Amino acid sequence: MNCPICHEPLRKENRTWRCIHNHCFDEARQGYVNLSRKQKHSGDNEEMSRARTTFLETGAYAFMRDALANKIEELHPDQYLDLGCGEGYYTRTFAPLVKEAYGIDLSKPSIAHAAALDKRTRYIVGSIFELPFDDRSMDVLTSVFTPIPHEEASRVLKDDGVLITVTPGRDHHRELKAQLYEKVRLNDELDHIEGFECVEQERLSRTVHVNDVWSLLEMTPYRYKTSKEGLDKIRALTDGLDVTFEFVISTWKKKLES
């Protein structure tokens, strides 16, 4: 890891990470290190973090997680980084498959939760748009439902490294959106990342009965774009709801200059 201020390597001394210019970053009791230069809280708040944990632990997304794990295992990477790792639901599954695993996210509550459960991974509070790693240092990056920091991803990936993205398919959450909006708009699918070429793509789809629809809503952007009437409608779904989960898993390689 590198210092976010001067970009020199950080070395651990007891529970403090320090660079040659004496910039210091203390390790939290859960084991993560905060390298964010933002003074205010950023990223998902505790409610969103808790809702996502509650929902993911039902196993509804496990079929996608396992498919992603198979791809990572086939690559046998040494250095792996999960971009926007959140609570570490995916990261802690992948960590045993690699030599060194890192997870980064701006949400301190999410990172604290991840680090408390997973001691194999080095968790970092920081921005995916300012990655604290050397050029060409990573074999595999994953981005599961996060913005794609294409410039930083290209910088830290080795020339033969890969970026694996998980993005929503057109029908993802279709039934949930039908509860919230009069007209359902299907998702646009990711088909381009600047500086990368797609070398493989896999589509996964499954309809799952969701008992706790409110926790699903809380972990989505719809929660903050929905009227009170729509929120009340979700609260009233005491018998749950059948929801389509559609994922597109894409593998990308850097476009190298000739």
N, C-alpha and C positions, 0 to 999 in steps of 0.2 A: 504494500500500500504506500501511497505517496501523500505528502503533506498538501492540503488543499490551498495553502497560502503560497508556499515557495516551490511546491512540486518536487521537493527532494524526498528520498525514501524515508519512511518512518521506521524506527526501531523501538521494540518494546522493552521498557525498563520497569519491572514489577507490574503495576497496573496502569502505567502511563506510556503512551506512544509519543516519541520525540524525534524531531529531525535535527540535522546538523546546525540549523539556525535557532535551535531551542524553542521551536513552536511545539506546544504540548497539548495532548488530547487524552483525557482520562478515560479509562475503560469502566463502563458501568458494571454494577454487581451482577447483572444478567450475562455479561460477557461481550456486549457490543461496544463499538466506539462511535462517538458522534463527531463526524467530520464536516457537518453542515456549517456553512458560514451565515446562514439565516438566523436572525435573533428570535423571530416569532415562530410559533408552532406552524409547521407546514405538513402537507400530505393529509392522509385520512385521519379523522379524529377518532377518539376512543369508541364512540357509538358505531361508526362505520366499521372499524376494525373488529369489534365484538360481533357485529352482525355477520360479517364475512366469515369469521371463525365458526360461528354457530352453524351457518349454512354449509360451508365446505365440509365440516365434520360429519354431516349426514351422509357423505359419500356420493352425492349426486354428480359431482364432477370427477369422480375417481377414474372413470373409463378414459377420460381425456388425459388425466395425470399419468396413468399407466402407459398410454400410447406414447406420450412424450418421454417418459423414462426409458422406454425401449429404444427410442431414437438416440438418446444420450448414451446409453450403455453400448450401443453399436459403435459409437465414435471413440470410446476409450479416452476421453480428454484428461489432460493433466490439470489445466487451469480452467475453472468454470465460474461464470458469474451470472447470477439471476438479477435481471434489471427490473426494478420496481417489485421486489420480492414480497412486499406486504408482510403477512404474519408467518411466512415461511412454509405454508402448506405444501407447496411444490418443492421448494428448495431442500427441505429436510428429506424428501424422498429421493432426490437426485444426489445428495451429498455422498452417500456410500458408493456411488458409481464412478466417482472421480477422485483424483489425487488431492486437489485443493479446491474447496468450494467457498464462494463469496456470495453474499446477498446484500443488495443496497436498496434503500427506500428513504424517502423524506419523512415518513411518518414515524415519529419516535415511539408512540404506543404500539404500532405494528412491529417494529424492530425489537422492542423490549420483549414482546410475546414470542417472537421467533427465536431470539437468542436464549430465552429461558428453557425452550423445549429442545433445542438443537445445538449441541456442543461441537459438532463436526465442522460446522460452517462458521466463517468469520462474517458477522453481520455488521453493517455500516449504516449509520444515518447520514445520508448525503444525496446529492442530486445525480440523476442518471445523465444529466447534460454536462456534468463536470466530474467525470469518473476519476477516482484517485488511484489510477493504475498507469503503468508505463505503456508506451506505444508497443504494439504487437506482442502483448503479454498473455492474451487469452486464447484458448482453443475453442471454447464454446460459450456463446451468450444465449440466454433465453429471455424472451419478453412475452409474458402471458397477460394479455389485456392491458398493456401499458403503452404510452406513447413511444414511438421509435426514435431514439436519439441517433440518427443515422451517422452524423459526423463523428461522435464519440465512439459509437459501435465500430465504425471503420478504423478509427485510430487504434483502439486497444486490441482488436482482433489480429491474430497472426494471419499471414497471407493465405494460409491454407485452413484457417479457422472458419467456423460457421455461426450464423445467427439463426436461431429457431424462434419463430413467432407463433403465438396462438391468438387468433382474432375471431370475432363472431361471424358465423355464417349468416346468410340472408334471413333464415327463419329463427334465429336464436331469440329465445324469450317471446316468441310470437303470441302465445296465449296470455302471458302476463301483460303485454302491451295492449292486447284486446280488452282487458279489464280496465285499463287506464285511459285509453283514447278512443274516440269515435272512429277514427281512421288509422289503421295500423300501417306504419311505414317500415318496410323491410330494410334490413341493414345493407349498407354498402360494404363490399368486400375489399380487403387490401390486395392490390395487384401491382404495387410498385413501391420500392424503397430506393431513394436516391443513393447511388454509389454501389448498389447491390444487384445481383441477378438471382432470380428464384430457380433453384435446381431440383426441388421436389415439393410436392404439395399433397396433403391428405385431408379428406373431409370426414368428420365424424358427426353423427347425429343420433340422438336418442330422446325419446319422450319419457319423462320421469314424473311420477306423482309426488308433488311437493307438499308436505304437511304444513310446514312453517313458511307460508308465502311472504309474510312480513319480513322475515330475515333475508329472503331472497331480494325483495324490493329494496331493503336498506343498503345492500351492497352494490346497488346499481345507480347510475346517474338519474334514472327515472324518479327516484325518491324526492329529488329536489326540483323536479320539473312537473310535478303532479298537483292537481287541485286537491282541496280538502275532501271533496266528494269522492275523488279517485282513491285517496288514502283510506277513507272510511270503507270503501268497497273492498279493498284488500283486507282490512281488519275483519270484515264480515265473512271472509272465506274460511270458516272454521273447519270445513271438511277438506281443505286443501285444494290443489289445482294441478291438472296435468300440464306440464310445461315442456316444450321442445328445447333441447340444448344442442346447438349446432356449432361446431368448432372447425376452423380451418387451420391446420398445422403446416406451416411453410418453412422450408429450409433455404437459407440465402447464403451466397458467397460474395465476397468483395469483388468488384470490378477492378482489376489491377491495371495500372498504367503500363502501356507497352514501351 
